[in-house]
């Protein structure tokens, strides 16, 4: 399917959109993100931290845990990084390829059609990292 040919902008976005592997991994990112959010909510509730959990974003949950000194510096940095990556891949891919936002986390210049595989790998890695963090909180919630 991929031939190593140059591509850019919406053409590359369309390749991503047509890739069952990429969209599958992106769906897994959404599921893993929801799992991390749920484990964080449970973590906070079990420590009797008050909050509006029904509308809380991942960033809000991280800030709440940090503000209440429930996570150390390394965990805070890990959670902030994963939140930024998750937000970027779920909210900004289209904007990236129509030049609405700058290239920061994911590449948009000098792409080949085979770079769809790189994006699949990035989504898989993000899902694994989200699940890894959720596992840590799940262990702390028992």
C-alpha positions, 0 to 999 in steps of 0.5 A: 500500500505504501510506496515511500512517496512524498506526501504532506498536509491533508493528503497525509491526514487522509492516509492516517484516516484511511489506515485501520491500524492507525485509527484502531490505535487512536481508539485504544489511546482514547480507551487507555486515557479514559482508564487513566482518568478513572483510576486517577478519580478513584485515587483522589476519592479514596483519599477524600479529595473533593472535586467535580469529577464528572466534568474533570479533564485529565489535566484537572485531575493531575493538578488536583493530585499535585495540589494535594501533594499526592504525587511526587515530582516524577509522577507529576512530570510523567502525567503532564507529559502524557496529558500533553501528548494525548491532547496533541494526538487526539485534538490537533492532528487535523489542525497540524496538517492544515497549518493551524498549529505548529509542528511540536510533538508529531512531524508534518514536514518531509513526510513519506506515505510510509510515515503512517507507520511512524504515527501508528507506532507513536499512537501505540507507544502513547497507549502503552504509556497511558496504560502503564500509568493507569496500572500504577494508580490501579495498584495504589487503589487496592 
